[in-house]
């Protein structure tokens, strides 16, 4: 992922990618639940 490489530190880009993925997944799930309850 290009964004992940830009955000990560140049010397160690790998450890940051799982953290970004985890936060994105959590935010997506939260938004999905909110949208489901709000529009349903």
Phi and psi restraints in degrees (range 20) as a CNS / XPLOR table:
assign (resid 1 and name C) (resid 2 and name N)
       (resid 2 and name CA) (resid 2 and name C) 1.0 -68.5 20.0 2
assign (resid 2 and name N) (resid 2 and name CA)
       (resid 2 and name C) (resid 3 and name N) 1.0 -43.5 20.0 2
assign (resid 2 and name C) (resid 3 and name N)
       (resid 3 and name CA) (resid 3 and name C) 1.0 -60.4 20.0 2
assign (resid 3 and name N) (resid 3 and name CA)
       (resid 3 and name C) (resid 4 and name N) 1.0 -41.8 20.0 2
assign (resid 3 and name C) (resid 4 and name N)
       (resid 4 and name CA) (resid 4 and name C) 1.0 -59.6 20.0 2
assign (resid 4 and name N) (resid 4 and name CA)
       (resid 4 and name C) (resid 5 and name N) 1.0 -40.0 20.0 2
assign (resid 4 and name C) (resid 5 and name N)
       (resid 5 and name CA) (resid 5 and name C) 1.0 -70.2 20.0 2
assign (resid 5 and name N) (resid 5 and name CA)
       (resid 5 and name C) (resid 6 and name N) 1.0 -32.2 20.0 2
assign (resid 5 and name C) (resid 6 and name N)
       (resid 6 and name CA) (resid 6 and name C) 1.0 -70.6 20.0 2
assign (resid 6 and name N) (resid 6 and name CA)
       (resid 6 and name C) (resid 7 and name N) 1.0 -39.3 20.0 2
assign (resid 6 and name C) (resid 7 and name N)
       (resid 7 and name CA) (resid 7 and name C) 1.0 -73.9 20.0 2
assign (resid 7 and name N) (resid 7 and name CA)
       (resid 7 and name C) (resid 8 and name N) 1.0 -31.4 20.0 2
assign (resid 7 and name C) (resid 8 and name N)
       (resid 8 and name CA) (resid 8 and name C) 1.0 -73.1 20.0 2
assign (resid 8 and name N) (resid 8 and name CA)
       (resid 8 and name C) (resid 9 and name N) 1.0 159.9 20.0 2
assign (resid 8 and name C) (resid 9 and name N)
       (resid 9 and name CA) (resid 9 and name C) 1.0 -72.7 20.0 2
assign (resid 9 and name N) (resid 9 and name CA)
       (resid 9 and name C) (resid 10 and name N) 1.0 136.9 20.0 2
assign (resid 9 and name C) (resid 10 and name N)
       (resid 10 and name CA) (resid 10 and name C) 1.0 -57.6 20.0 2
assign (resid 10 and name N) (resid 10 and name CA)
       (resid 10 and name C) (resid 11 and name N) 1.0 -33.8 20.0 2
assign (resid 10 and name C) (resid 11 and name N)
       (resid 11 and name CA) (resid 11 and name C) 1.0 -78.9 20.0 2
assign (resid 11 and name N) (resid 11 and name CA)
       (resid 11 and name C) (resid 12 and name N) 1.0 -28.0 20.0 2
assign (resid 11 and name C) (resid 12 and name N)
       (resid 12 and name CA) (resid 12 and name C) 1.0 -142.8 20.0 2
assign (resid 12 and name N) (resid 12 and name CA)
       (resid 12 and name C) (resid 13 and name N) 1.0 83.0 20.0 2
assign (resid 12 and name C) (resid 13 and name N)
       (resid 13 and name CA) (resid 13 and name C) 1.0 -78.6 20.0 2
assign (resid 13 and name N) (resid 13 and name CA)
       (resid 13 and name C) (resid 14 and name N) 1.0 -22.9 20.0 2
assign (resid 13 and name C) (resid 14 and name N)
       (resid 14 and name CA) (resid 14 and name C) 1.0 -67.2 20.0 2
assign (resid 14 and name N) (resid 14 and name CA)
       (resid 14 and name C) (resid 15 and name N) 1.0 -47.4 20.0 2
assign (resid 14 and name C) (resid 15 and name N)
       (resid 15 and name CA) (resid 15 and name C) 1.0 -61.8 20.0 2
assign (resid 15 and name N) (resid 15 and name CA)
       (resid 15 and name C) (resid 16 and name N) 1.0 -22.7 20.0 2
assign (resid 15 and name C) (resid 16 and name N)
       (resid 16 and name CA) (resid 16 and name C) 1.0 -82.2 20.0 2
assign (resid 16 and name N) (resid 16 and name CA)
       (resid 16 and name C) (resid 17 and name N) 1.0 -27.5 20.0 2
assign (resid 16 and name C) (resid 17 and name N)
       (resid 17 and name CA) (resid 17 and name C) 1.0 -60.5 20.0 2
assign (resid 17 and name N) (resid 17 and name CA)
       (resid 17 and name C) (resid 18 and name N) 1.0 -46.4 20.0 2
assign (resid 17 and name C) (resid 18 and name N)
       (resid 18 and name CA) (resid 18 and name C) 1.0 -61.3 20.0 2
assign (resid 18 and name N) (resid 18 and name CA)
       (resid 18 and name C) (resid 19 and name N) 1.0 -34.5 20.0 2
assign (resid 18 and name C) (resid 19 and name N)
       (resid 19 and name CA) (resid 19 and name C) 1.0 -65.1 20.0 2
assign (resid 19 and name N) (resid 19 and name CA)
       (resid 19 and name C) (resid 20 and name N) 1.0 -44.0 20.0 2
assign (resid 19 and name C) (resid 20 and name N)
       (resid 20 and name CA) (resid 20 and name C) 1.0 -63.0 20.0 2
assign (resid 20 and name N) (resid 20 and name CA)
       (resid 20 and name C) (resid 21 and name N) 1.0 -41.6 20.0 2
assign (resid 20 and name C) (resid 21 and name N)
       (resid 21 and name CA) (resid 21 and name C) 1.0 -63.4 20.0 2
assign (resid 21 and name N) (resid 21 and name CA)
       (resid 21 and name C) (resid 22 and name N) 1.0 -40.9 20.0 2
assign (resid 21 and name C) (resid 22 and name N)
       (resid 22 and name CA) (resid 22 and name C) 1.0 -64.9 20.0 2
assign (resid 22 and name N) (resid 22 and name CA)
       (resid 22 and name C) (resid 23 and name N) 1.0 -44.7 20.0 2
assign (resid 22 and name C) (resid 23 and name N)
       (resid 23 and name CA) (resid 23 and name C) 1.0 -65.3 20.0 2
assign (resid 23 and name N) (resid 23 and name CA)
       (resid 23 and name C) (resid 24 and name N) 1.0 -42.1 20.0 2
assign (resid 23 and name C) (resid 24 and name N)
       (resid 24 and name CA) (resid 24 and name C) 1.0 -63.5 20.0 2
assign (resid 24 and name N) (resid 24 and name CA)
       (resid 24 and name C) (resid 25 and name N) 1.0 -41.4 20.0 2
assign (resid 24 and name C) (resid 25 and name N)
       (resid 25 and name CA) (resid 25 and name C) 1.0 -64.2 20.0 2
assign (resid 25 and name N) (resid 25 and name CA)
       (resid 25 and name C) (resid 26 and name N) 1.0 -42.4 20.0 2
assign (resid 25 and name C) (resid 26 and name N)
       (resid 26 and name CA) (resid 26 and name C) 1.0 -65.8 20.0 2
assign (resid 26 and name N) (resid 26 and name CA)
       (resid 26 and name C) (resid 27 and name N) 1.0 -44.1 20.0 2
assign (resid 26 and name C) (resid 27 and name N)
       (resid 27 and name CA) (resid 27 and name C) 1.0 -64.1 20.0 2
assign (resid 27 and name N) (resid 27 and name CA)
       (resid 27 and name C) (resid 28 and name N) 1.0 -39.5 20.0 2
assign (resid 27 and name C) (resid 28 and name N)
       (resid 28 and name CA) (resid 28 and name C) 1.0 -64.5 20.0 2
assign (resid 28 and name N) (resid 28 and name CA)
       (resid 28 and name C) (resid 29 and name N) 1.0 -42.6 20.0 2
assign (resid 28 and name C) (resid 29 and name N)
       (resid 29 and name CA) (resid 29 and name C) 1.0 -63.8 20.0 2
assign (resid 29 and name N) (resid 29 and name CA)
       (resid 29 and name C) (resid 30 and name N) 1.0 -43.0 20.0 2
assign (resid 29 and name C) (resid 30 and name N)
       (resid 30 and name CA) (resid 30 and name C) 1.0 -61.9 20.0 2
assign (resid 30 and name N) (resid 30 and name CA)
       (resid 30 and name C) (resid 31 and name N) 1.0 -44.5 20.0 2
assign (resid 30 and name C) (resid 31 and name N)
       (resid 31 and name CA) (resid 31 and name C) 1.0 -64.5 20.0 2
assign (resid 31 and name N) (resid 31 and name CA)
       (resid 31 and name C) (resid 32 and name N) 1.0 -38.1 20.0 2
assign (resid 31 and name C) (resid 32 and name N)
       (resid 32 and name CA) (resid 32 and name C) 1.0 -64.7 20.0 2
assign (resid 32 and name N) (resid 32 and name CA)
       (resid 32 and name C) (resid 33 and name N) 1.0 -45.3 20.0 2
assign (resid 32 and name C) (resid 33 and name N)
       (resid 33 and name CA) (resid 33 and name C) 1.0 -63.8 20.0 2
assign (resid 33 and name N) (resid 33 and name CA)
       (resid 33 and name C) (resid 34 and name N) 1.0 -44.0 20.0 2
assign (resid 33 and name C) (resid 34 and name N)
       (resid 34 and name CA) (resid 34 and name C) 1.0 -61.7 20.0 2
assign (resid 34 and name N) (resid 34 and name CA)
       (resid 34 and name C) (resid 35 and name N) 1.0 -45.7 20.0 2
assign (resid 34 and name C) (resid 35 and name N)
       (resid 35 and name CA) (resid 35 and name C) 1.0 -63.8 20.0 2
assign (resid 35 and name N) (resid 35 and name CA)
       (resid 35 and name C) (resid 36 and name N) 1.0 -39.4 20.0 2
assign (resid 35 and name C) (resid 36 and name N)
       (resid 36 and name CA) (resid 36 and name C) 1.0 -63.3 20.0 2
assign (resid 36 and name N) (resid 36 and name CA)
       (resid 36 and name C) (resid 37 and name N) 1.0 -42.7 20.0 2
assign (resid 36 and name C) (resid 37 and name N)
       (resid 37 and name CA) (resid 37 and name C) 1.0 -76.1 20.0 2
assign (resid 37 and name N) (resid 37 and name CA)
       (resid 37 and name C) (resid 38 and name N) 1.0 -31.8 20.0 2
assign (resid 37 and name C) (resid 38 and name N)
       (resid 38 and name CA) (resid 38 and name C) 1.0 -75.2 20.0 2
assign (resid 38 and name N) (resid 38 and name CA)
       (resid 38 and name C) (resid 39 and name N) 1.0 -43.9 20.0 2
assign (resid 38 and name C) (resid 39 and name N)
       (resid 39 and name CA) (resid 39 and name C) 1.0 -93.7 20.0 2
assign (resid 39 and name N) (resid 39 and name CA)
       (resid 39 and name C) (resid 40 and name N) 1.0 -17.8 20.0 2
